[in-house]
Amino acid sequence: MNKNILLFIAIIICMSKMVFSQKQLVLGEQEIFHVTRTQETILIDGKMNEDSWGSTESRTLDYIYNNVKPTDNQKATFRMLWNEKSLYLFYEFEDKYLNARETKRDGKTFFDDCAEFFVIPVPDSLDVHFGFEVNLYQASNDILFFNNYYQGRDLGLKTFNPDFRTAVTYKGTINDDSDLDEGWTMEMEIPLSVFGFLGEIVPAKNGNKWAFLVVRQDRNETKGERRITSTLFPIYDIEKDVHQPNRFGLMQFVE
C-alpha cells in the first residue's frame, strides 16, 4: 500500500481525534461476528472446497432495502476466515437475474450485482474506513472512505488500489432478463498488509475486534440502475448511502 496515503490517513485520524472515540456507539451495543482462524491453504477459486469454511460462522444478510418486487428478496450468505497473513471472505448469492456492466477498476461496480466489504481495523466507528466493492465481472471499486470530510461532505479516495484476490462462479447467463438464473459466489482474499500500520494498532489476533459491514448490491434488470441493497447489520437512511460506520458491527478474531 502507498505509504504516503497511509501517512495522510494517520494525520487525518490524529487531527480529528477519532481513534477510540466511541462517539456514536458503545462497544457493547454492536453485534459480533466470529471469524475463525484457518490452518488450511485457501485456494481462491470461488468455491468452498476447504473444510475451514464449514467451521466458521455463517450469517445471512437479512436487512433488505429498496425491495419492491417479490423477486427482489433473494438470499445472501456471508462467511469469513483469517490467518496471520490474510482475511478470507466468501459470499453466496441466490440470484434469478445476473447483471453487470462495469469492467474497469474504480468504476460504478455498485450499480451491478456486487459484493461489498467495509472495514475499520479497530473496534470503533471512526470517520474513515477501507472499502472493497467487487462486481460479478470482478471489477473492483476499492476506496478509502471519509465520512463528513468537510462541511458535511463525504469523500472516497480512489487512488487506494490495493493488491487483493477475488474469484467468481455463477450459474446462469449475465445480462439476459429473459431467463431465470440460480446465483453466484465470490471468494476474496485481502492481505493484512493492505492496511499497513493502521492494521497494527489492533492487530489480527485471537480475541481482538475490528468494525465492519458486509453489503450486497443486487441489480435485477439489465436496463436502468435500480438495485436492491442487503446488509449484514441494519443501517439508517438507505437513500443516503451504505457508508455508515456508526452502524457497523464487530468482527472478532477467534481460534
C-alpha positions as CSV (number, residue, x, y, z in Angstrom):
1,M,0.0,0.0,0.0
2,N,1.2,3.5,-0.7
3,K,3.0,4.8,2.4
4,N,2.1,8.4,1.6
5,I,-1.6,7.5,1.6
6,L,-1.3,5.7,5.0
7,L,0.6,8.7,6.5
8,F,-2.2,11.0,5.2
9,I,-4.8,8.9,6.8
10,A,-2.9,8.8,10.1
11,I,-2.7,12.6,10.2
12,I,-6.4,12.9,9.5
13,I,-7.2,10.5,12.3
14,C,-4.9,12.3,14.8
15,M,-6.2,15.7,13.8
16,S,-9.8,14.6,14.2
17,K,-9.1,12.8,17.5
18,M,-11.1,9.9,16.2
19,V,-9.1,6.9,17.4
20,F,-11.2,5.0,20.0
21,S,-13.6,7.9,20.3
22,Q,-16.6,5.7,20.6
23,K,-18.6,8.8,19.8
24,Q,-21.7,7.1,18.4
25,L,-21.8,3.5,19.5
26,V,-20.8,2.0,22.8
27,L,-18.7,-1.1,22.2
28,G,-21.1,-3.5,23.9
29,E,-24.0,-2.4,21.7
30,Q,-22.5,-3.7,18.4
31,E,-23.2,-7.2,17.1
32,I,-20.3,-9.5,16.9
33,F,-19.4,-11.8,14.0
34,H,-16.9,-14.5,14.8
35,V,-14.1,-15.0,12.3
36,T,-12.3,-18.4,12.7
37,R,-8.6,-18.8,12.2
38,T,-7.7,-21.3,9.5
39,Q,-4.6,-23.5,9.2
40,E,-5.5,-24.6,5.7
41,T,-4.2,-23.1,2.4
42,I,-7.2,-21.4,0.9
43,L,-7.4,-21.6,-2.8
44,I,-9.2,-18.5,-4.2
45,D,-11.4,-20.1,-6.8
46,G,-14.9,-19.1,-5.8
47,K,-15.7,-22.5,-4.3
48,M,-15.9,-23.6,-0.6
49,N,-13.7,-26.7,-1.0
50,E,-11.8,-26.2,2.2
51,D,-13.1,-27.7,5.5
52,S,-12.5,-24.4,7.3
53,W,-15.5,-22.8,5.6
54,G,-17.7,-25.3,7.3
55,S,-16.4,-24.4,10.8
56,T,-16.6,-20.6,10.7
57,E,-19.7,-18.6,11.4
58,S,-22.1,-18.0,8.5
59,R,-24.8,-15.4,8.5
60,T,-27.4,-14.2,6.1
61,L,-27.8,-10.5,5.1
62,D,-31.4,-10.1,6.4
63,Y,-31.7,-6.3,6.1
64,I,-33.0,-5.6,2.7
65,Y,-33.7,-2.2,1.2
66,N,-35.4,-0.9,-2.0
67,N,-37.1,-4.3,-2.4
68,V,-40.3,-3.6,-4.3
69,K,-40.9,-6.9,-6.1
70,P,-41.3,-10.4,-4.7
71,T,-38.2,-11.5,-6.7
72,D,-36.2,-8.7,-5.0
73,N,-35.9,-10.7,-1.8
74,Q,-33.0,-13.0,-2.5
75,K,-30.8,-14.8,0.0
76,A,-27.2,-13.8,0.6
77,T,-24.9,-15.7,2.9
78,F,-21.5,-14.5,4.2
79,R,-18.5,-16.3,5.8
80,M,-15.1,-15.1,6.8
81,L,-11.7,-16.7,7.8
82,W,-8.3,-15.3,8.9
83,N,-4.7,-16.3,9.4
84,E,-1.6,-14.3,10.1
85,K,-1.4,-13.1,6.5
86,S,-4.9,-12.5,5.2
87,L,-8.6,-12.2,5.6
88,Y,-10.7,-14.6,3.5
89,L,-14.3,-13.7,2.6
90,F,-17.0,-15.9,0.9
91,Y,-20.3,-14.7,-0.4
92,E,-23.1,-16.9,-1.7
93,F,-25.9,-15.2,-3.6
94,E,-29.2,-16.5,-4.8
95,D,-29.9,-14.5,-7.9
96,K,-32.6,-15.1,-10.6
97,Y,-31.3,-12.2,-12.7
98,L,-27.5,-11.9,-13.1
99,N,-26.5,-8.4,-14.3
100,A,-23.2,-6.5,-14.6
101,R,-21.8,-3.7,-16.8
102,E,-18.8,-2.2,-15.2
103,T,-15.4,-3.7,-16.3
104,K,-13.0,-1.0,-15.2
105,R,-11.3,-0.5,-11.8
106,D,-12.7,2.3,-9.7
107,G,-15.9,2.4,-11.8
108,K,-19.5,2.1,-10.7
109,T,-19.5,-1.5,-9.7
110,F,-22.1,-0.7,-7.0
111,F,-24.8,-0.4,-9.7
112,D,-24.2,-4.1,-10.7
113,D,-24.5,-7.4,-8.9
114,C,-21.8,-6.6,-6.4
115,A,-20.3,-7.8,-3.1
116,E,-19.0,-5.1,-0.7
117,F,-16.9,-5.2,2.4
118,F,-16.2,-2.1,4.6
119,V,-13.7,-2.4,7.5
120,I,-12.1,-0.3,10.2
121,P,-9.2,-2.1,11.7
122,V,-10.0,-1.0,15.3
123,P,-13.2,-1.8,17.3
124,D,-14.8,1.7,16.9
125,S,-16.9,3.7,14.5
126,L,-14.3,6.0,13.1
127,D,-14.9,8.5,10.3
128,V,-12.7,6.7,7.8
129,H,-12.9,3.1,6.6
130,F,-11.5,0.8,3.9
131,G,-13.9,-0.3,1.2
132,F,-13.9,-3.2,-1.3
133,E,-16.7,-3.3,-3.8
134,V,-16.4,-6.0,-6.4
135,N,-18.9,-6.9,-9.1
136,L,-19.8,-10.0,-11.0
137,Y,-17.1,-9.3,-13.5
138,Q,-14.6,-8.9,-10.7
139,A,-14.2,-5.2,-11.4
140,S,-13.2,-3.5,-8.2
141,N,-14.0,-0.2,-6.7
142,D,-11.6,-0.1,-3.8
143,I,-11.6,3.1,-1.8
144,L,-10.7,4.9,1.4
145,F,-13.9,6.5,2.5
146,F,-14.0,9.6,4.7
147,N,-17.3,10.4,6.3
148,N,-18.0,14.2,6.9
149,Y,-14.7,15.1,5.4
150,Y,-15.6,18.8,5.2
151,Q,-18.8,20.7,5.6
152,G,-20.9,17.6,5.7
153,R,-19.4,16.2,2.5
154,D,-18.3,12.5,2.3
155,L,-15.3,11.6,0.1
156,G,-13.9,8.4,-1.4
157,L,-10.2,8.3,-2.1
158,K,-9.9,6.0,-5.2
159,T,-6.1,6.2,-5.5
160,F,-6.1,3.5,-2.9
161,N,-5.6,0.5,-5.2
162,P,-4.5,-2.5,-3.0
163,D,-3.5,-5.9,-4.3
164,F,-6.1,-8.4,-3.3
165,R,-7.6,-11.5,-5.0
166,T,-11.1,-12.5,-6.0
167,A,-12.8,-15.4,-7.8
168,V,-16.4,-15.7,-9.0
169,T,-18.5,-18.6,-10.0
170,Y,-22.1,-18.3,-11.4
171,K,-24.9,-20.4,-12.7
172,G,-26.9,-18.6,-15.4
173,T,-26.5,-16.0,-18.1
174,I,-25.3,-12.5,-17.5
175,N,-27.4,-9.6,-18.8
176,D,-30.3,-11.7,-20.1
177,D,-33.6,-11.0,-18.4
178,S,-35.4,-13.5,-20.5
179,D,-34.4,-16.5,-18.4
180,L,-34.0,-17.4,-14.7
181,D,-30.6,-17.8,-13.2
182,E,-29.6,-19.6,-10.0
183,G,-26.9,-17.4,-8.4
184,W,-23.3,-16.6,-7.9
185,T,-20.5,-16.8,-5.4
186,M,-17.5,-14.6,-4.7
187,E,-14.4,-15.6,-2.8
188,M,-11.9,-12.8,-1.7
189,E,-8.5,-12.7,-0.1
190,I,-7.4,-9.4,1.5
191,P,-3.8,-9.5,2.7
192,L,-3.4,-7.8,6.1
193,S,-0.6,-5.9,4.7
194,V,-3.2,-3.8,2.7
195,F,-4.0,-2.0,6.0
196,G,-0.3,-1.1,6.6
197,F,0.5,0.2,10.1
198,L,-3.2,1.1,10.6
199,G,-3.8,-2.6,10.8
200,E,-1.3,-3.0,13.6
201,I,-3.0,-0.7,16.1
202,V,-5.3,-3.5,17.0
203,P,-3.6,-6.5,15.2
204,A,-5.4,-9.5,13.8
205,K,-5.1,-11.6,16.9
206,N,-7.2,-14.1,18.9
207,G,-9.9,-12.1,20.8
208,N,-9.3,-8.7,19.1
209,K,-12.1,-7.0,17.2
210,W,-12.5,-4.8,14.1
211,A,-15.5,-2.8,13.0
212,F,-17.0,-3.9,9.6
213,L,-20.1,-4.1,7.4
214,V,-21.0,-6.5,4.6
215,V,-23.2,-5.3,1.8
216,R,-24.8,-6.9,-1.3
217,Q,-25.9,-4.8,-4.3
218,D,-28.4,-6.8,-6.4
219,R,-29.4,-5.5,-9.8
220,N,-32.3,-7.5,-11.3
221,E,-32.9,-5.6,-14.6
222,T,-30.4,-5.2,-17.5
223,K,-31.6,-1.7,-18.2
224,G,-31.5,1.2,-15.7
225,E,-29.7,1.5,-12.3
226,R,-32.3,0.1,-9.9
227,R,-30.7,-2.1,-7.3
228,I,-31.7,-3.8,-4.1
229,T,-29.3,-3.5,-1.1
230,S,-28.8,-6.1,1.6
231,T,-26.7,-5.6,4.7
232,L,-25.4,-7.8,7.5
233,F,-26.2,-5.2,10.1
234,P,-29.1,-2.6,9.9
235,I,-28.3,0.8,8.6
236,Y,-30.2,4.1,8.9
237,D,-31.1,6.0,5.7
238,I,-30.6,3.9,2.6
239,E,-31.3,6.9,0.4
240,K,-28.0,8.4,1.6
241,D,-25.6,5.5,1.1
242,V,-24.3,2.5,2.9
243,H,-21.2,4.1,4.3
244,Q,-22.5,4.5,7.8
245,P,-19.7,3.4,10.2
246,N,-21.8,4.2,13.3
247,R,-23.9,1.2,12.1
248,F,-21.0,-1.2,11.6
249,G,-20.9,-4.4,13.7
250,L,-17.8,-6.1,15.0
251,M,-15.8,-9.0,13.7
252,Q,-13.9,-10.9,16.4
253,F,-10.8,-13.0,15.6
254,V,-11.1,-16.4,17.2
255,E,-9.0,-19.6,17.1
